[in-house]
Amino acid sequence: MRYSESFIYTLKEDQKEAAIVSHNLLLRGGFILKLASGIYNYLPLGLRVIRKVSDIVREEMNKAGAQEILMAAIQPAELWKESGRWNDYGKELLRIKDRGDRDFVFGPTHEEVVTDIVRRFVKSYKQMPLNLYQIQTKFRDELRPRFGLMRGREFIMKDAYSFDKDEAGMDVSYEKMNIAYHNIFRRCGLAFRSVEADTGSIGGKDSEEFMVLSQTGEDEIVICDSCEYASNVERATSIVEDEPAQEIELKEVATPGKQTIKDVCEFLGSDPKFSAKALVYKNEKDEVFCFFVEGDDELNLIKAMRATGSVELEMVSDDELKKLGLEKGYIGPVNFPNKDVKVLCDERIKHRNNLVVGANEPNYHLMGAKFGRDFECDTADLRVVKEGELCPRCKKGTLKKIRGIEVGHIFKLGQKYSKAMNATFLDENGRSVPYYMGCYGIGIGRTAQAAIEQNHDEYGIIWPISIAPFEIEIVSLDTRNKELVEFCDILYEQMKKEGFDVLYDDRDERAGIKLNDMDLIGIPIRVIVGKKAFEKGEVEVSLRRDRQKQSVEKDEVLEKVKELRDMLYSEIEEGRDG
């Protein structure tokens, strides 16, 4: 493509709305344009990147045996009511009505629709395994859309759905997608890691997230320094060590005006680790829960939602606490005062013999509280794992935290949707059985933007060649020199004939503008044709990543570009798993 004939417009200044580098560079480089909060137009450069990511996804999905379809974006409410998610999904679900006052949703995901498609046609175990996928626009009404394509409301997603006759078949389909995802993100030139993850509102048995490693990532990842254990912090666990058994007398102590764990423990001279703090929340059904975790621990809200079957949890206000008969700062599990409030303790509480807990009356706490003797309640893993704790898998390595950007997620759904929607087939014995399903998503735009987070410098983007808008850029620095322009024109046509993806900057602009735009847009291989070098029979060739110019004879430019192109693709194939 000739730059002079293209719709490419760059911006000099950093954009105020962009809080992270990749968002700023997408806006400044003319890849995307904001239309509304969390909603973006893809301009020509951005669309070229999106299509290259999509092409890689399609190739790997097809190789894994999946078949591409395209499902309707607008979905009837009846399907969501059938699955039970009409009331459960939450405020992210954009609900709309047609002129007949019928309820619809703008699809955030397509489990219901694809289940409806398959149940109409797949009636026998002989028709499986089956995997259907699409690349399509979704909408989720995010509370705080931010970071451009990272957390938008409207976004492009690849979602796939597998159908199998039994759990063993589902496991095979899941592993095929796991391999395909590793291939996809490797081919996109990303350093990434797959981690155990929470299934969230999608539901199901097991899931893994694919994280692009980045210090600006929204997600925290817990990894072991001795084995391959890796998990999203929302799912991560660590070894719970038993405390030596001992009997300590329970006694009430005065703690006047001491309401926080810090103040109570300083006053009593105790370790926050041997205290239990209370956190009271209510869910979307107005059910109230009191969670107890160790004093130096943080409640993991995702784990708390999973333990209570909640979609949302909101902290109860001070006024609501009073109405519930609970004393702020003095709530404890011993003789808990409200039977309508469900009490859950973190598993670690169960292993403590000598806990400081609230006495459920102002200005008093209890010392020496012991689970099983002084109080009992349901327990679950409710805490956020800390660095330095023991790995739950190898039981000898220590855990550390890194940050990442979620670009893909795979789930074992099991029979959640097929049972709810009465989607069945006849098995080998003629029995009517629900399908075993899996679902597999990739954020196409998010993958593209994550690549920028990993690949940029002070001048602009450094695209991996496999997803760059163009592989090569030719820049003519003297458009009035007929011989130089003729050389550039011929070189451009030769590269196109070779099948290279080329942008030719033939604009009548100052050299500084062209070179700055070239750095900003980030095309991997650059051929710069300037007057002085050209008169000596040379052309400057460089890689965007190091900007180190090499002088190449004019008649050797094409071969040099081929060599660099092959080298960059070879590096991509070697992979960059984190």
C-alpha positions in Angstrom: 0.0 0.0 0.0 1.2 3.5 -0.8 1.0 5.8 2.2 -0.1 8.7 0.0 -3.3 6.7 -0.9 -4.0 5.3 2.6 -6.2 6.3 5.4 -3.4 6.6 8.0 -3.4 9.5 10.5 -1.0 9.7 13.4 -1.0 12.0 16.4 2.1 13.7 17.9 0.8 14.2 21.4 0.1 11.6 24.1 -3.6 11.0 24.6 -5.0 12.0 28.0 -7.6 9.2 28.1 -4.9 6.5 27.8 -3.6 5.2 31.2 -1.3 2.6 29.7 1.3 2.7 27.0 -0.4 0.3 24.5 -3.7 2.2 24.6 -1.8 5.5 24.0 0.2 4.0 21.0 -2.9 2.5 19.4 -4.6 6.0 19.5 -1.5 7.9 18.4 -0.6 5.4 15.7 -4.1 5.7 14.1 -5.0 2.1 14.8 -8.3 2.8 16.7 -10.6 5.7 17.3 -12.8 6.1 20.3 -16.6 6.3 19.6 -18.0 6.1 23.1 -16.8 4.8 26.5 -15.4 1.3 25.9 -16.3 1.3 22.2 -13.8 1.8 19.4 -13.7 2.0 15.6 -10.9 0.0 14.0 -9.1 2.1 11.4 -7.2 0.5 8.5 -4.0 -0.2 10.4 -5.9 -1.6 13.4 -8.1 -3.7 11.2 -5.0 -5.2 9.5 -3.6 -6.3 12.8 -7.0 -7.7 13.9 -7.2 -9.7 10.7 -3.7 -11.1 11.1 -4.4 -12.2 14.6 -7.8 -13.7 13.4 -6.0 -15.5 10.6 -3.6 -17.2 13.0 -6.6 -18.2 15.2 -8.5 -19.6 12.3 -5.5 -21.7 11.0 -4.9 -23.2 14.5 -8.6 -23.8 15.2 -9.1 -25.5 11.8 -6.0 -27.6 12.3 -7.4 -28.8 15.7 -10.6 -30.0 13.9 -13.0 -27.1 14.8 -15.4 -25.7 12.3 -16.2 -22.1 11.8 -19.7 -20.7 12.0 -21.2 -17.2 12.7 -23.9 -16.9 15.3 -26.4 -14.0 15.7 -25.1 -11.2 18.0 -28.7 -10.5 19.3 -30.1 -13.4 21.3 -33.7 -14.0 22.5 -34.2 -13.9 26.3 -35.9 -17.2 26.2 -32.6 -19.0 25.7 -31.0 -17.2 28.7 -34.0 -18.0 30.8 -33.7 -21.7 29.8 -30.1 -21.8 31.0 -30.8 -19.8 34.2 -28.5 -17.0 33.3 -31.2 -14.4 32.6 -31.3 -13.5 36.3 -27.8 -14.6 37.3 -25.5 -13.0 34.8 -25.5 -9.5 36.3 -25.4 -5.9 35.1 -22.8 -6.6 32.3 -25.7 -8.2 30.3 -27.1 -5.6 27.9 -30.8 -6.3 27.8 -32.9 -4.8 24.9 -36.4 -4.9 23.6 -37.7 -5.1 20.1 -40.7 -3.2 18.7 -42.9 -6.1 19.9 -41.7 -5.5 23.5 -39.9 -8.9 23.4 -36.7 -9.3 25.5 -33.3 -9.8 23.8 -29.7 -9.5 24.8 -26.6 -8.3 22.9 -24.5 -11.5 23.3 -21.6 -11.3 25.7 -21.0 -15.0 25.0 -22.8 -17.7 23.1 -23.2 -20.9 25.2 -27.0 -20.8 24.9 -27.1 -20.1 21.2 -24.6 -22.8 20.2 -26.3 -25.4 22.5 -29.6 -24.6 20.8 -28.0 -25.1 17.4 -26.5 -28.4 18.3 -29.5 -29.9 20.0 -31.5 -29.4 16.8 -29.2 -31.5 14.8 -26.9 -33.7 16.9 -29.0 -36.7 18.0 -26.5 -39.5 18.3 -23.2 -40.2 19.9 -21.9 -41.1 16.4 -22.0 -37.4 15.5 -19.5 -36.4 18.1 -16.9 -35.1 18.9 -17.9 -31.7 17.5 -16.3 -28.3 17.9 -17.9 -25.1 16.5 -16.2 -21.7 16.7 -16.8 -18.1 15.5 -14.9 -14.8 15.5 -17.5 -12.1 16.3 -18.3 -8.9 18.1 -19.5 -9.2 21.7 -20.8 -6.7 24.2 -20.4 -6.6 28.0 -21.6 -3.5 29.8 -18.4 -3.1 31.9 -18.8 -0.9 35.0 -15.4 0.7 34.4 -14.3 0.3 30.8 -10.6 1.2 30.5 -7.3 0.6 28.8 -8.7 0.7 25.3 -9.2 -2.8 23.8 -8.0 -4.4 27.1 -11.3 -3.7 28.9 -13.8 -2.5 26.4 -17.6 -2.9 26.3 -17.7 -3.9 22.7 -15.0 -6.3 21.6 -14.0 -8.9 19.0 -13.7 -12.4 20.4 -13.1 -15.9 19.1 -15.3 -18.3 21.0 -15.5 -22.1 20.4 -17.7 -24.8 21.9 -17.0 -28.5 22.0 -19.6 -31.3 22.3 -18.7 -34.8 23.4 -20.5 -38.0 24.5 -18.7 -38.4 27.8 -16.3 -36.7 30.2 -13.3 -38.5 28.8 -14.1 -37.1 25.4 -14.5 -33.6 26.8 -11.1 -33.9 28.4 -9.6 -34.8 24.9 -11.3 -31.8 23.3 -10.1 -29.5 26.1 -6.5 -30.7 25.6 -6.7 -30.1 21.8 -7.7 -26.5 22.5 -5.0 -26.2 25.1 -2.4 -27.1 22.4 -4.1 -24.9 19.8 -3.9 -21.9 22.2 -0.2 -22.4 22.9 0.3 -22.4 19.1 -1.8 -19.3 18.6 -0.1 -17.1 21.2 3.4 -18.4 20.2 2.7 -17.5 16.6 1.5 -14.1 17.7 5.0 -13.5 19.1 3.9 -13.3 22.8 5.6 -14.3 26.0 2.8 -16.0 27.9 1.9 -18.5 30.5 -1.2 -20.7 31.0 -2.5 -20.6 34.6 -5.3 -22.3 36.6 -8.3 -20.0 36.8 -11.8 -19.5 38.2 -14.7 -20.4 36.0 -16.7 -17.3 36.9 -20.2 -16.7 35.4 -19.5 -19.2 32.6 -19.4 -22.0 35.0 -18.1 -25.5 34.7 -15.4 -27.8 36.2 -11.9 -26.7 35.3 -10.5 -23.7 33.4 -7.2 -22.2 32.4 -6.3 -18.6 31.5 -3.6 -17.7 29.0 -1.7 -14.7 30.4 0.6 -12.4 28.4 3.3 -11.5 30.9 3.4 -7.7 31.6 4.0 -5.5 34.5 0.9 -3.4 33.5 -1.3 -6.4 33.5 -4.6 -6.2 35.4 -4.3 -9.8 36.6 -2.0 -11.2 39.3 -0.5 -14.6 38.7 1.0 -16.9 41.4 3.8 -19.2 40.2 6.1 -21.7 42.0 9.8 -21.3 41.8 10.4 -25.1 41.8 7.7 -26.6 39.6 5.2 -25.7 36.8 2.4 -24.6 39.1 0.8 -21.4 38.0 -2.6 -19.9 38.9 -4.6 -16.8 38.7 -4.6 -15.2 42.2 -8.4 -15.7 42.2 -7.8 -19.5 42.2 -4.3 -19.9 43.8 -3.9 -21.9 47.0 -1.0 -22.7 49.2 -0.1 -25.4 51.8 -2.1 -25.1 55.1 0.1 -26.1 57.9 -1.4 -27.5 61.1 -0.6 -25.8 64.4 0.5 -28.1 67.2 -2.5 -29.2 69.3 -2.8 -27.4 72.5 -5.6 -26.4 74.9 -5.8 -22.7 75.9 -8.6 -21.3 78.0 -11.1 -19.0 76.3 -11.3 -15.7 78.1 -12.9 -12.3 77.6 -10.7 -9.3 77.6 -11.5 -5.6 77.5 -10.3 -3.8 74.4 -11.8 -0.3 74.8 -12.1 1.6 71.5 -9.9 -1.0 69.7 -11.8 -1.9 66.5 -9.1 -2.7 63.9 -7.0 -5.9 63.9 -3.9 -3.6 64.1 -5.1 -1.8 67.2 -6.4 -4.9 68.9 -3.2 -6.9 68.4 -1.0 -4.0 69.5 -3.1 -3.5 72.6 -3.0 -7.2 73.5 0.6 -7.9 72.3 -0.6 -10.6 70.0 0.2 -11.6 66.4 -2.4 -10.7 63.7 -1.8 -14.1 62.3 -3.5 -15.5 65.4 -6.6 -13.4 65.1 -9.8 -13.6 63.0 -11.2 -10.6 61.4 -14.9 -10.4 60.2 -16.0 -9.1 56.8 -19.7 -8.9 56.2 -21.1 -8.9 52.6 -24.5 -9.3 50.9 -25.1 -10.8 47.5 -27.4 -10.0 44.6 -30.2 -11.9 46.4 -29.7 -9.8 49.6 -28.3 -12.9 51.4 -25.8 -11.8 54.1 -22.6 -13.6 54.8 -19.9 -13.1 57.5 -16.5 -14.2 56.4 -13.7 -14.8 58.9 -10.1 -14.8 57.7 -6.8 -14.5 59.7 -6.0 -11.0 60.7 -3.1 -10.5 58.3 -5.0 -12.1 55.4 -7.0 -10.5 52.6 -10.5 -11.9 51.6 -10.5 -13.1 48.0 -13.9 -12.0 46.7 -13.9 -14.4 43.8 -13.3 -17.3 46.1 -16.0 -15.9 48.5 -18.5 -15.7 45.6 -17.7 -19.2 44.5 -18.1 -20.5 48.1 -21.5 -18.8 48.5 -22.8 -19.4 45.0 -23.1 -15.6 44.5 -22.7 -13.6 41.3 -21.9 -10.3 43.2 -20.8 -9.4 46.7 -21.1 -5.9 48.2 -19.9 -4.9 51.6 -22.6 -4.2 54.2 -22.8 -0.6 55.5 -22.4 0.4 59.1 -26.1 1.1 59.4 -26.9 -2.3 58.0 -24.6 -4.0 60.5 -26.5 -2.3 63.3 -29.8 -3.6 62.0 -28.3 -7.1 61.8 -27.3 -6.8 65.5 -23.6 -6.9 64.7 -21.0 -4.7 66.4 -18.5 -3.2 64.0 -15.0 -4.0 65.1 -16.2 -6.6 67.6 -17.8 -9.3 65.5 -16.6 -12.9 66.3 -17.6 -16.5 65.5 -18.2 -17.6 69.1 -21.9 -17.4 69.9 -22.5 -15.5 66.6 -25.6 -13.3 67.3 -27.6 -13.5 64.1 -28.8 -16.9 62.7 -30.0 -15.3 59.4 -26.4 -14.4 58.6 -24.4 -17.3 57.0 -21.0 -17.7 58.6 -17.9 -19.0 56.7 -14.4 -19.3 58.0 -11.2 -19.6 55.9 -9.7 -23.1 56.1 -6.7 -21.7 58.0 -8.9 -20.6 60.9 -9.7 -24.3 61.4 -6.0 -25.0 62.1 -5.6 -22.4 64.8 -5.7 -23.1 68.6 -5.3 -19.6 70.1 -7.3 -17.0 68.2 -8.2 -13.5 69.2 -11.8 -12.9 68.0 -14.5 -10.3 68.6 -16.8 -10.9 71.6 -19.9 -9.6 69.8 -20.2 -6.8 72.3 -18.6 -3.3 72.2 -15.1 -2.9 73.6 -14.5 -6.6 74.2 -12.6 -9.5 72.5 -12.0 -13.1 73.3 -8.6 -14.7 73.5 -7.8 -18.4 73.1 -10.7 -19.2 70.7 -10.4 -22.6 69.0 -12.3 -23.9 66.0 -14.4 -27.0 66.9 -14.3 -26.4 70.6 -15.6 -22.8 70.9 -17.3 -22.4 67.5 -18.1 -24.3 64.3 -19.1 -23.1 60.8 -18.6 -24.1 57.2 -15.0 -23.6 55.9 -13.6 -22.8 52.5 -10.5 -21.4 50.9 -11.3 -17.7 51.1 -8.0 -15.9 51.3 -5.5 -14.3 48.9 -2.3 -16.3 48.7 0.9 -14.5 49.8 4.3 -14.6 48.2 6.8 -17.0 50.0 4.1 -19.6 51.0 4.6 -23.2 50.1 3.4 -24.5 46.7 0.3 -26.7 46.9 1.6 -29.0 44.0 5.2 -29.8 44.7 5.0 -28.9 48.5 8.6 -27.6 48.6 8.8 -24.6 46.2 7.8 -21.1 47.3 5.2 -19.0 45.6 5.8 -15.6 43.9 3.6 -13.2 42.1 3.9 -11.7 38.6 1.4 -9.7 36.5 -0.3 -10.6 33.3 -2.9 -9.7 30.7 -5.6 -12.4 30.1 -5.9 -13.0 26.4 -7.5 -16.5 26.4 -9.6 -18.7 28.6 -10.6 -22.4 28.2 -13.3 -24.1 30.3 -14.6 -27.6 30.9 -18.3 -26.8 31.1 -19.5 -30.4 31.6 -23.3 -30.7 31.4 -24.2 -27.3 32.9 -25.9 -25.9 29.8 -26.9 -29.2 28.2 -28.8 -30.3 31.3 -30.4 -26.9 31.8 -31.5 -26.7 28.2 -32.5 -30.3 27.8 -29.9 -30.7 25.0 -29.5 -34.5 24.7 -28.4 -37.3 22.4 -28.8 -41.1 22.3 -25.7 -42.9 23.6 -24.5 -46.4 22.7 -27.2 -48.0 24.9 -30.0 -45.9 23.4 -30.3 -43.7 26.5 -31.0 -40.0 26.3 -27.9 -38.2 27.7 -26.9 -34.5 27.9 -23.8 -33.5 26.0 -20.5 -32.9 27.7 -19.3 -29.4 26.7 -16.3 -27.2 26.7 -15.9 -23.5 25.7 -12.8 -21.7 24.6 -12.4 -17.9 24.2 -9.7 -15.5 22.8 -9.9 -11.7 22.9 -8.7 -10.8 19.5 -8.2 -7.0 20.1 -6.9 -7.7 23.6 -4.2 -10.0 22.1 -3.2 -7.3 19.7 -2.9 -4.7 22.4 -1.1 -7.1 24.7 1.6 -7.5 22.0 2.2 -3.7 22.2 2.6 -3.9 26.0 5.4 -6.4 25.5 6.9 -4.8 22.4 7.4 -1.0 22.5 10.0 1.6 23.3 10.1 5.4 23.8 9.5 5.9 20.0 6.5 3.7 19.5 5.4 0.2 18.7 7.6 -2.8 17.8 5.2 -5.3 16.2 6.0 -9.0 16.1 6.2 -9.6 12.3 3.4 -12.2 12.3 0.7 -9.7 13.4 2.2 -6.4 12.2 0.0 -4.3 9.9 2.8 -4.6 7.3 5.9 -6.6 7.3 8.1 -4.1 5.6 8.1 -0.3 5.2 9.9 1.5 2.3 10.5 5.2 3.1 11.5 7.6 0.3 13.2 10.6 1.8 13.5 12.6 -1.4 10.4 12.6 -3.5 11.9 15.2 -6.0 14.7 12.9 -7.0 13.3 11.1 -10.0 15.9 8.3 -10.0 15.4 7.7 -6.3 11.7 7.6 -6.7 11.9 5.3 -9.6 14.1 2.9 -7.6 11.6 2.9 -4.7 8.7 2.3 -7.1 10.4 -0.7 -8.6 11.5 -2.1 -5.2 7.9 -1.7 -4.0 6.5 -3.7 -7.0 9.2 -6.4 -6.6 8.3 -6.9 -2.9 4.6 -7.1 -3.7 5.4 -9.7 -6.4 7.4 -11.7 -3.8 4.3 -11.8 -1.7 5.6 -9.4 1.0 3.2 -7.2 2.9 4.6 -3.7 2.2 3.8 -0.1 3.1 5.5 2.4 0.8 5.8 5.9 2.3 5.8 8.0 -0.8 4.4 11.1 0.8 5.8 14.6 0.0 6.6 15.2 3.6 9.7 16.2 5.6 12.1 13.3 6.5 11.6 13.9 10.2 7.8 13.4 10.0 8.2 10.2 7.9 10.8 8.7 10.3 8.8 9.6 13.4 5.7 8.0 11.9 7.7 4.9 10.9 8.9 4.5 14.5 5.4 5.1 16.0 3.6 2.6 13.7 6.3 0.0 14.4 6.6 -2.0 11.2 9.3 -4.7 11.8 11.6 -4.2 8.7 12.5 -0.7 7.4 14.1 0.2 4.1 15.1 3.9 4.1 16.1 5.4 0.8 17.9 8.8 1.4 19.6 11.0 -1.1 23.2 10.8 0.2 23.3 7.0 0.6 21.5 6.5 -2.7 24.1 8.6 -4.6 26.7 6.1 -3.2 24.6 3.2 -4.5 23.4 2.2 -1.0 20.2 1.9 0.9 19.7 1.8 4.7 18.0 -1.4 6.0 17.1 -1.9 9.7 14.9 -3.7 12.1 12.4 -1.6 14.1 13.4 -3.4 17.4 17.0 -2.1 17.4 16.9 0.7 14.9 20.5 -0.2 13.9 20.9 0.8 10.2 22.8 -1.3 7.8 24.1 0.0 4.5 23.1 -2.4 1.7 24.0 -2.2 -2.0 20.9 -1.2 -4.1 20.8 -4.4 -6.0 21.1 -6.5 -2.8 18.2 -4.9 -0.9 15.6 -7.5 -1.8 17.8 -10.4 -0.7 18.6 -8.6 2.6 14.9 -8.0 3.3 14.1 -11.7 2.5 16.9 -12.7 5.0 15.6 -10.5 7.8 12.0 -11.5 7.1 12.9 -15.2 7.3 14.9 -14.6 10.5 12.0 -12.8 12.3 9.5 -15.6 11.4 11.9 -18.2 12.5 12.2 -16.5 15.9 8.4 -16.5 16.2 8.3 -20.2 15.5 10.8 -20.9 18.2 8.2 -19.6 20.7 8.2 -17.4 23.8 6.3 -19.3 26.4 6.8 -17.5 29.8 
